[in-house]
Amino acid sequence: MALPAVDRRGLLVGGGAVAGLVIAFALWPRSPGSPLRAAREGEEVFGSYLRIGNDGRVVLAVPQAETGQGIWTGLAQVAADELGADWELVSVEPAPVTPGYDNALAEGEWGRAMRLTAGSTSIRAFEAPIRKAAASARALLCAAAAETWDVAAHECDTFRGEVRHGGRRLGFGALVERAARIGPMTDTPLRPVRSGGLSGQPLRRLDLNAKASGSWRFAGDVRLPNMVFASIRMAPPRGRLRAFDRAAAERPDIKLIVNDHWLAAIGPTWWAAEQALKRAGPQFTGPTNADTPTIEAALHATLKQGKFKSFAEQGDYDSATDGLRPIAATYISAPAVHLSLEPPAAVARFISGGVEVWAPGLAPVSPALPRRARPALEKDRSASSRWRRVIRAAGRSRPRGWRSWSLLPRQPTGRSR
């Protein structure tokens, strides 16, 4: 079914791609099944990782989520080193959500193959395939230059965005069209690891400017026609919703959604929904927030009673200390919350037979997941109908066949759209 056109790439990073060449190590020119498609006339699709424009700009499609750990810059450095690109002309974008970008280490670490950013696996999982993709691109560019100059391709090399042979130089952009017509390269050798390259250098982060200027696109920045907004209060762990004031909260344009473990308000703006929740004054059962001394006392008591659960163990302490007089010490470290620039938020658009979601996450949803989830949606038709009725009542007129809503903890401000 054809969906309303939404430019996901523009929503995430902004900007458009120039006509150019896309290259990857697994899917070669015009191979069926490539997750990438030519965006405009004259663009060549070669696979999954690199796009080289006819202006010499290099774009790396990164499968991993950038959560402040710098992986978009780190993997771009790997690609630029192997390709011989000009770092000033290198940028990144999120790779399409397809199974072809699964984290190769996920199955061993978490039991199944999936696309996941976790466990310090990004470099370990993607350095090798990205280097192979860049090496293949370099070989194609060198072959294109060799044809132009009528020299041997192995005599050419790349440096700072140019293919060089003796005193002759050609920029990547000038070679893209010719390189796209050359057949796939196999067993392309990687560059020897050398000092003085880009990899490992403390370069300026590629995502820094957009985040500092407010132009970086988050899920909370997504705006769709005729959206309604929601705000939510959730029960603490093992808690339940005990009471709330419906009469104080609801208005003609405000509706409440009630669940055993949370209460949400839906309205024409996030501010209206948030104020409605405050008027509702939800009360929950369950443990209240504890201060540090209370938590430490509970931990000491649990360890003393021996009623704890070990989540990870390594080595054999008893064997290592057998016959020795061990020196014991207790170290306590407060939990460090993994904060990011993006608050928890999601935007969803209901479409006949499914739902389209924009949300932050370390494991992007693959196209297969909605198909697996569809039986559950079909089973709970009453819940689906209830959501549609509430959204229809809370908002204004909408195009027939779809609805949209946004769950936001706060109204985003000061960002370009």
Residue pairs with C-beta under 8 A, 6 or more apart in sequence:
1 351
1 352
1 353
3 351
3 356
4 349
4 399
4 402
6 224
6 356
9 17
9 93
9 94
10 16
10 217
11 217
11 221
11 222
11 358
12 93
12 94
12 217
13 92
13 93
13 94
13 210
13 216
13 217
14 210
14 215
14 217
14 416
16 39
17 39
17 40
17 43
17 51
17 53
17 59
18 53
18 54
18 55
18 57
19 40
19 41
19 42
19 43
19 53
19 54
20 43
20 44
20 51
20 52
20 53
20 54
20 55
20 57
20 173
20 176
21 43
21 44
21 46
21 51
21 52
21 53
21 137
21 140
21 176
21 177
21 179
21 180
22 36
22 43
22 44
22 45
22 46
22 47
22 48
22 50
22 51
22 52
23 46
23 47
23 49
23 50
23 51
23 52
23 133
23 136
23 137
23 140
24 34
24 46
24 47
24 48
24 49
24 50
24 133
24 136
25 47
25 49
25 129
25 132
25 133
25 136
26 47
26 48
26 100
26 129
27 33
27 34
27 46
27 47
27 48
27 100
28 46
28 47
28 184
29 44
29 45
29 46
29 180
29 183
29 184
30 45
31 47
34 45
34 46
34 47
34 48
35 48
35 95
35 96
35 98
35 100
35 101
36 45
36 47
36 48
36 51
36 61
36 96
37 45
38 44
38 45
42 54
42 177
44 176
44 177
44 180
46 180
47 133
48 61
48 95
48 100
48 101
48 133
49 60
49 61
49 79
49 95
49 129
49 130
49 133
49 134
50 58
50 59
50 60
50 61
50 79
50 83
50 133
50 134
50 137
51 58
51 59
51 60
51 61
52 58
52 59
52 137
52 141
52 172
52 173
52 176
53 59
53 173
53 176
54 173
54 174
54 176
54 177
55 173
56 86
56 89
56 161
56 171
56 172
56 173
57 89
57 90
57 91
57 173
58 79
58 80
58 83
58 85
58 86
58 89
58 90
58 91
58 161
58 172
59 90
59 91
59 92
59 93
60 75
60 76
60 79
60 90
60 91
60 92
60 93
60 130
61 92
61 93
61 94
61 95
61 96
62 71
62 72
62 75
62 76
62 92
62 93
62 94
62 95
62 126
63 94
63 95
63 101
63 103
63 115
63 126
64 71
64 72
64 75
64 103
64 117
64 122
64 126
65 71
65 94
65 117
65 360
65 361
65 362
65 364
66 72
66 207
67 117
67 338
67 340
67 362
68 340
68 341
69 122
70 205
71 117
71 122
71 123
72 92
72 205
72 206
72 207
73 92
73 203
73 205
73 206
73 207
74 122
74 123
75 92
75 122
75 123
75 126
75 127
75 130
76 90
76 91
76 92
76 206
77 87
77 198
77 199
77 200
77 201
77 203
78 123
78 127
78 130
78 131
78 134
78 199
79 85
79 90
79 130
79 131
79 133
79 134
80 86
80 87
80 90
80 134
80 198
81 134
81 191
81 197
81 198
81 199
82 130
82 131
82 134
82 135
82 138
82 190
82 191
83 134
83 135
83 137
83 138
83 158
84 138
84 157
84 158
84 159
84 160
84 161
84 162
85 158
85 160
85 161
85 172
86 160
86 161
86 162
87 198
87 203
89 161
90 206
91 206
92 206
92 207
95 101
97 115
97 364
97 365
97 366
97 367
98 366
98 367
99 115
99 366
99 367
99 368
101 115
102 113
102 114
102 115
103 113
103 114
103 115
103 116
103 117
103 121
103 125
103 126
104 113
104 125
104 129
105 119
105 121
105 124
105 125
106 112
106 113
106 114
106 115
106 116
106 121
106 125
107 113
109 118
109 119
109 121
110 116
110 118
110 119
114 363
114 366
115 363
115 364
115 366
116 362
116 363
117 362
117 363
118 362
118 363
131 190
132 188
132 190
135 188
135 189
135 190
135 191
136 184
136 185
136 188
138 158
138 188
139 153
139 185
139 188
140 179
140 182
140 185
141 158
141 163
141 172
141 175
141 179
142 153
142 154
142 156
142 157
142 158
142 163
143 153
143 179
143 182
143 185
144 163
144 175
144 178
144 179
144 182
145 153
145 156
145 163
145 165
145 170
145 175
146 152
146 153
146 155
146 156
146 165
147 178
148 170
148 175
148 178
149 156
149 165
149 168
151 165
155 165
156 163
156 164
156 165
157 163
157 164
157 165
158 164
158 172
161 171
161 172
162 169
162 170
162 171
162 172
163 169
163 170
163 171
163 172
163 175
207 216
210 216
211 341
213 416
214 414
214 415
214 416
215 415
215 416
216 341
216 415
217 415
218 341
218 342
218 345
218 360
218 412
218 415
219 342
219 345
219 346
219 347
219 358
219 359
219 360
220 342
220 343
220 345
220 347
220 406
220 408
220 410
220 412
221 412
221 415
221 417
222 347
222 358
222 406
223 417
224 347
224 349
224 404
225 398
225 399
225 404
226 395
226 396
226 397
226 398
226 399
226 404
227 347
227 395
227 404
227 405
227 406
228 266
228 267
228 268
228 391
228 394
228 395
228 404
228 405
228 406
229 266
229 267
229 268
229 269
229 270
229 272
229 273
229 405
229 406
229 407
229 408
230 257
230 264
230 265
230 266
230 267
230 270
230 273
230 405
230 406
230 407
230 408
231 264
231 265
231 270
231 273
231 274
231 276
231 277
231 407
231 408
231 409
232 262
232 263
232 264
232 265
232 277
232 407
233 262
233 263
233 264
233 277
233 282
233 284
234 261
234 262
235 241
235 261
235 262
235 284
235 285
235 286
236 284
236 286
236 287
236 288
236 289
237 286
237 287
238 286
238 287
239 261
239 284
239 285
239 286
239 287
240 260
240 261
240 284
240 285
240 286
241 258
241 259
241 260
241 261
241 262
241 263
241 282
241 283
241 284
242 283
242 284
242 285
243 282
243 283
244 256
244 258
244 263
244 280
244 281
244 282
244 283
245 279
245 280
245 281
246 256
246 280
248 279
248 280
248 281
249 256
249 265
249 276
249 277
249 279
249 280
250 256
250 276
251 267
251 276
253 267
253 268
253 272
253 394
254 265
254 266
254 267
254 272
254 273
254 276
254 394
255 265
255 266
255 267
255 390
255 393
255 394
256 263
256 264
256 265
256 266
256 276
256 280
257 263
257 264
257 265
257 266
257 387
257 390
263 277
263 280
263 282
264 273
264 277
264 407
265 273
265 274
265 276
265 277
265 280
266 273
266 390
266 391
266 394
266 405
267 273
267 276
267 394
268 394
268 395
268 396
269 411
270 406
270 408
270 410
270 411
271 411
274 410
290 298
292 334
296 332
299 332
302 308
340 360
342 360
343 408
343 409
343 410
344 360
344 409
345 359
345 360
345 406
345 407
345 408
345 409
346 357
346 358
346 359
346 406
346 407
347 357
347 358
347 359
347 404
347 405
347 406
347 407
348 355
348 356
348 357
348 358
348 404
348 405
348 406
348 407
349 355
349 356
349 357
349 402
349 403
349 404
350 387
350 388
350 391
350 402
350 403
350 404
350 405
351 401
351 402
352 401
352 402
353 374
354 370
354 374
354 377
355 370
357 365
377 384
388 403
391 403
391 404
391 405
392 398
392 403
395 403
398 404
